[in-house]
Amino acid sequence: MILKTERLRLLPLAAADATALFAILSDPEAMQFWHSPPLARLSIAAEIIAGQLAAMVDGHFLYWTVWLAEDAIGSIDLSNLDFMHHRGEIGFLFRRDQWGKGYAREAVGAVIDHAFGPLKLERLEARMLAPNRGAKKLVQRLGFLPEGRLAGHVLRQGRRYDVDVFGRLNASTTKNGA
């Protein structure tokens, strides 16, 4: 599924995107809040993308590369899609030189619209390392509410990190069963 915004195109992930995405995945600053350290080799990025492409086959994972004209500036995913319970998890990563320009908000907003529209999801979750203030600010601007912290949830290079969890319900379709 191709998604378009005013300035961006979100194209389904392709094996050919490895080189462009390696520019992000190898950047220590861009990866400082990711669940894994920066990549050292392009071949590792290609392996990760191959795994993501394989995961997309059953429809429970969707990955997009975010394009600004002919420049790949980020990636977004909907993962752990549970169509029985109408929920999924959203994740995103953008090239550092594109931070602060509103592209992440625009692209993530398009994926949220797709999730709550054609995919008929009713709940989205976003998880991020606790120190990632920028990502937390973005998801809150997009209507996500803080739901808690998973203590020591991620092990990265021998150190445990807390993960903050945010959630958003699609208010137009969801009824609280509580």
C-alpha positions as CSV (number, residue, x, y, z in Angstrom):
1,M,0.0,0.0,0.0
2,I,1.5,3.3,-1.1
3,L,0.6,6.2,1.2
4,K,1.0,9.9,0.2
5,T,1.0,13.1,2.2
6,E,1.5,16.7,1.1
7,R,5.3,16.3,0.9
8,L,6.0,12.6,1.2
9,R,5.5,9.2,-0.3
10,L,5.5,6.1,1.9
11,L,6.4,3.2,-0.3
12,P,6.3,-0.5,0.8
13,L,9.8,-1.5,1.9
14,A,11.9,-3.0,-0.8
15,A,15.2,-4.8,-0.8
16,A,16.7,-2.0,-2.9
17,D,16.1,0.4,0.1
18,A,18.9,-1.2,2.1
19,T,21.6,1.4,1.0
20,A,19.4,4.4,1.7
21,L,18.2,3.0,5.1
22,F,21.7,2.0,6.1
23,A,22.5,5.8,6.2
24,I,20.0,5.9,9.2
25,L,20.7,2.5,10.7
26,S,24.5,3.2,10.9
27,D,24.2,6.7,12.4
28,P,25.0,6.6,16.2
29,E,22.9,9.6,16.9
30,A,19.8,8.4,15.0
31,M,20.1,5.0,16.6
32,Q,20.8,6.2,20.1
33,F,17.2,5.4,21.2
34,W,16.7,2.3,19.0
35,H,16.6,-1.2,20.4
36,S,19.8,-2.1,18.8
37,P,23.1,-0.4,18.3
38,P,24.1,1.3,15.0
39,L,24.9,-1.1,12.2
40,A,28.5,-1.4,11.1
41,R,27.9,-3.1,7.7
42,L,25.5,-2.6,4.8
43,S,25.1,-6.4,4.6
44,I,23.5,-6.4,8.1
45,A,20.9,-3.7,6.9
46,A,20.2,-5.9,3.9
47,E,19.6,-8.9,6.2
48,I,17.3,-6.9,8.4
49,I,15.3,-5.8,5.5
50,A,15.1,-9.3,4.1
51,G,13.7,-10.4,7.4
52,Q,11.2,-7.6,7.4
53,L,10.1,-8.4,3.9
54,A,9.5,-12.0,4.9
55,A,7.5,-10.9,7.9
56,M,5.2,-8.8,5.7
57,V,4.1,-12.0,3.8
58,D,1.5,-13.0,6.4
59,G,0.1,-9.4,6.7
60,H,0.9,-9.0,10.4
61,F,3.8,-6.6,9.7
62,L,3.8,-3.6,7.4
63,Y,7.0,-1.6,6.6
64,W,7.3,1.6,4.6
65,T,10.3,3.6,3.4
66,V,9.5,7.3,3.7
67,W,10.6,9.3,0.6
68,L,11.0,13.0,0.2
69,A,11.1,13.4,-3.6
70,E,13.8,10.8,-4.5
71,D,15.5,10.8,-1.1
72,A,14.7,8.1,1.5
73,I,14.5,9.9,4.8
74,G,13.0,7.3,7.1
75,S,11.1,4.2,7.8
76,I,7.8,3.5,9.5
77,D,6.2,0.2,10.5
78,L,3.0,-1.3,11.8
79,S,3.9,-4.4,13.6
80,N,2.2,-7.1,15.7
81,L,-1.0,-6.5,13.8
82,D,-3.8,-8.4,15.6
83,F,-6.9,-8.2,13.5
84,M,-9.0,-10.2,15.9
85,H,-8.5,-7.5,18.5
86,H,-8.1,-4.7,16.0
87,R,-4.7,-3.5,17.3
88,G,-1.1,-3.0,16.3
89,E,2.1,-1.2,17.2
90,I,3.7,1.7,15.3
91,G,7.4,2.4,15.1
92,F,9.4,5.0,13.2
93,L,13.0,6.1,12.5
94,F,14.1,9.1,10.5
95,R,17.4,10.4,9.2
96,R,19.0,12.9,11.6
97,D,19.3,15.7,9.0
98,Q,15.5,15.6,8.6
99,W,14.6,15.9,12.3
100,G,12.6,19.0,13.3
101,K,11.1,19.6,9.8
102,G,7.7,17.9,10.5
103,Y,8.3,15.0,8.3
104,A,7.9,12.4,11.0
105,R,4.7,13.9,12.2
106,E,3.3,14.0,8.6
107,A,4.4,10.4,7.8
108,V,3.4,8.8,11.1
109,G,0.0,10.6,10.9
110,A,-0.5,9.1,7.4
111,V,0.2,5.6,8.8
112,I,-2.2,6.2,11.8
113,D,-4.9,7.2,9.3
114,H,-4.3,4.1,7.3
115,A,-4.4,1.9,10.4
116,F,-7.6,3.4,11.7
117,G,-9.1,3.7,8.2
118,P,-8.6,0.8,5.7
119,L,-7.0,-1.6,8.2
120,K,-9.9,-1.0,10.7
121,L,-7.6,-1.0,13.7
122,E,-9.0,0.4,16.9
123,R,-5.9,0.7,19.0
124,L,-2.3,1.6,18.3
125,E,0.6,1.3,20.7
126,A,4.0,3.0,20.5
127,R,7.0,1.9,22.6
128,M,10.3,3.8,22.9
129,L,13.3,3.9,25.1
130,A,12.5,6.0,28.1
131,P,15.1,8.8,27.4
132,N,13.7,9.4,23.9
133,R,11.9,12.7,24.6
134,G,11.5,13.6,20.9
135,A,9.6,10.4,20.0
136,K,7.4,10.7,23.1
137,K,6.6,14.3,22.2
138,L,5.7,13.3,18.7
139,V,3.3,10.5,19.6
140,Q,1.6,12.7,22.2
141,R,1.1,15.4,19.6
142,L,-0.6,12.6,17.5
143,G,-3.0,11.7,20.3
144,F,-1.2,8.9,22.1
145,L,-1.4,8.8,25.9
146,P,1.2,7.5,28.3
147,E,0.3,4.1,29.6
148,G,3.3,3.0,31.6
149,R,6.9,2.0,31.8
150,L,8.4,-1.5,31.2
151,A,11.4,-1.6,33.5
152,G,14.6,-3.0,32.0
153,H,12.6,-4.2,28.9
154,V,15.4,-3.8,26.4
155,L,18.9,-5.3,26.6
156,R,21.3,-3.4,24.4
157,Q,25.0,-3.9,24.5
158,G,24.9,-5.5,28.0
159,R,22.8,-2.7,29.5
160,R,19.1,-2.8,30.4
161,Y,16.8,0.1,29.3
162,D,13.3,1.1,30.4
163,V,10.7,1.4,27.7
164,D,7.8,3.8,27.8
165,V,4.5,2.7,26.4
166,F,1.9,5.0,24.7
167,G,-1.5,4.1,23.4
168,R,-4.1,5.6,21.2
169,L,-7.6,4.5,20.6
170,N,-9.6,5.3,17.5
171,A,-12.3,7.3,19.1
172,S,-14.6,7.1,16.2
173,T,-15.0,3.3,16.4
174,T,-13.9,2.2,19.9
175,K,-16.2,1.7,22.8
176,N,-14.6,1.1,26.2
177,G,-15.7,-2.2,27.6
178,A,-14.7,-1.3,31.1
